[in-house]
Amino acid sequence: MNIKHRDRVFLMMILPAFIGFTILFIVPTLMSFGYSVTNWSVYKPNFSLIGLDNYVKLFHDTKNITAIKNSVNYALVITIIQNILAILFATLLNKTGFVTNLVKSIFFFPAVLSVLVVGFLFQYIMTSADYGLLNNIIQFFGGHPVNWLGNGKIALYSVLSTQVWQWTGWSMVIYIANLKSIDSSLYEAANIDGASKLQTFRTITLPLLYPAASFNILMSLIGGVKVFDVVFAMTKGGPGSATETIMTTLIREGFSSGRTAYASAFAVVFFVIVFTLSKVVTFFLNKWEERIS
C-alpha cells in the first residue's frame, strides 16, 4: 500500500466522525455567532441585523452578570476541592486488598448515578421542610436547622457539595491509575535517603501526577462552568438568582422566553469564557509540565 492510498483510507475512516462533528458542533456554533447579532426569536420569524445590541443588553442585565459570576465561582471552587480530595483519597487507597477495593467501589459508585437523580435526592435531603433528612440529623444532635437551599448565601455551595460528593470518586480512580504507573524505585530511593512521607509526596508523587491532574482539572473546570442539571433539579436558579448559572439563564432565555438571538449572544459569551478559562489553566499546566520535565 503506497502512502497516498494509505492516506485516503485513513481519511475515509475519519470522515463519518468529521461529518458528524461538523453538523452537530461547528455548524450550530457558527449559527449561534450569526444569530447573536440579529433580533430573531421564535415569535419573530422575520429578523434583521441589530449589531451588538444583544451583547449590550446582556451585560447591562444584573441577572446575567450574577449568572456568569456564579458559574465561574462554582467552576473554580469545585475544581479545587474535588481534586484535593481526590488526590488525598487516591494516595490513601493506593493499595490492594478486599477492604480497599470495597472502599474504592463505594467512593466511585455516586459517579454511576444520573446527575438529575442526585439532584432530586439531595433536594429531598437538604429541604428545610419538616421531613428534611439533613436538618433532622442536625436537630437530633441538638443543632438548629439550616435553610440549605433557601439561603442565598449558601445555596450555591449546597448544590456544589452534592457534585463534589458525586464526582470525587471518579477523579480518584484516575489519580489511582496514575499512581500505579509511578516507578516504585523512586520511593525506595527516597526512603533510603531518609525522606519523610510528606517530602516523598511533595517531591515525587505530586509532580508525577501531572497527567491525571491536567485531565481532571480541565474536566472539572469545564463541567463546572456548564453546570445545569443539578441546579435545575435542586433550586431552579433560586432563591432569587443566587444559584443562576450561565446554562440556566441560557435555557430560560432561549426556550422559556423565546428570545433566541439573545440566548445565542449568551452562548457566545459562554464559549468565550470556557475558551479563556481553558487557555489560562492549560498555560499553568504547561508550566507545571516544564518544571517536572
Secondary structure, 3 states (H helix, E strand, C coil): CCHHHHHHHHHHHHHHHHHHHHHHHHHHHHHHHHHCCECCECCECCCCECCCHHHHHHHHCHHHHHHHHHHHHHHHHHHHHHHHHHHHHHHHCCCCCHHHHHHHHHHHHHHHCCHHHHHHHHHHHHCCCCCCHHHHHHHHCCCCCCCCCCCCCCHHHHHHHHHHHHHHHHHHHHHHHHHHCCCHHHHHHHHHCCCCHHHHHHHHHHHHCHHHHHHHHHHHHHHHHCCCHHHHHHCCCCCCCCCCCHHHHHHHHHHHCCCHHHHHHHHHHHHHHHHHHHHHHHHHHHHHHHHHC
